[in-house]
Amino acid sequence: MREASNYERLSELRDVVTIYGPINISNRCGIIAFNIKGLDSNIVGSLLDGYGVAVRTGKHCTHPLHQRLKIEGTVRASLYIYNNQRRNRLPNYNIKRNSYNNIK
């Protein structure tokens, strides 16, 4: 059985995660830009780093797009051949647990 992609796993968290880019998975590449509702992208990057997941945060040289979307920055996961399968997995349980609604 095929393992769910990071995009598919993040899509399951639509109540706390906003994913940017094409909805049709066949139009996507190995980059996923997202935000967790209520959390700054830099905080999300730090949280994921604590779980061993390397991501980039910020505007990623797309300042006009971020201004148009009225967002300060995004979290960007880039998946490529130098990442092994374990490192490619974004930890949904940690995203859900650390979402704005669950931080006290």
C-alpha positions in Angstrom: 0.0 0.0 0.0 1.3 3.5 -0.9 2.3 5.8 2.0 0.5 9.1 2.1 2.5 12.1 1.0 3.2 15.0 3.2 0.7 17.1 1.3 -2.0 14.4 1.9 -1.1 14.2 5.6 -1.1 18.0 6.0 -4.4 18.2 4.1 -5.9 16.1 6.9 -5.2 18.9 9.3 -7.1 21.6 7.4 -8.7 22.8 10.6 -5.3 24.0 11.9 -3.1 24.1 8.7 -3.3 26.4 5.7 -1.5 25.0 2.7 -0.5 27.3 -0.2 -0.2 26.3 -3.8 -2.1 24.1 -6.2 -4.8 21.9 -4.8 -4.4 19.2 -7.4 -1.5 17.1 -6.2 -0.3 16.3 -9.8 0.4 20.1 -10.2 2.6 20.2 -7.1 6.4 19.7 -6.8 8.5 18.7 -3.8 7.9 22.0 -2.0 5.0 22.5 0.5 4.4 26.0 1.9 2.1 26.1 4.9 1.2 27.8 8.1 -0.4 26.7 11.3 -3.3 28.9 12.2 -2.4 31.2 15.1 1.3 30.6 15.1 4.1 32.6 13.5 6.0 30.6 10.9 9.3 31.1 12.7 7.8 29.5 15.8 6.5 26.5 13.8 10.0 26.2 12.2 11.6 26.0 15.7 9.0 23.5 16.9 9.6 21.2 13.9 13.4 21.6 14.3 13.0 20.3 17.9 11.6 17.1 16.3 14.5 16.8 13.8 12.5 18.2 10.8 14.4 20.8 8.8 12.2 23.5 7.2 12.7 27.0 6.0 10.6 29.9 7.3 9.9 33.4 6.1 9.0 35.0 2.7 11.3 32.8 0.5 12.0 35.7 -1.9 8.3 36.0 -2.7 7.5 39.3 -0.8 4.9 40.5 -3.2 3.0 37.3 -3.0 3.1 37.3 0.8 1.8 40.9 0.8 -1.0 40.0 -1.5 -2.0 37.0 0.7 -1.7 39.3 3.7 0.6 36.9 5.6 4.0 37.6 7.2 5.7 34.3 6.2 5.2 30.6 5.6 6.9 27.4 6.6 8.4 25.6 3.6 9.3 22.0 3.5 11.4 21.0 0.6 11.6 17.3 -0.3 14.3 16.0 -2.5 16.6 13.0 -3.2 19.0 14.0 -0.4 16.3 13.5 2.2 15.5 10.0 3.3 12.0 8.8 3.8 12.1 9.2 7.6 13.2 12.8 7.3 10.6 13.5 4.6 7.7 12.8 7.0 6.2 15.9 8.6 5.0 15.0 12.1 1.3 15.6 11.9 0.8 14.6 15.5 3.2 17.3 16.6 1.6 19.9 14.3 -1.8 19.1 15.7 -0.6 19.0 19.3 1.2 22.3 18.9 -1.5 24.1 17.1 -2.8 27.4 18.4 -5.9 25.8 19.8 -3.9 23.4 21.9 -1.2 25.8 23.3 -2.1 27.1 26.7 
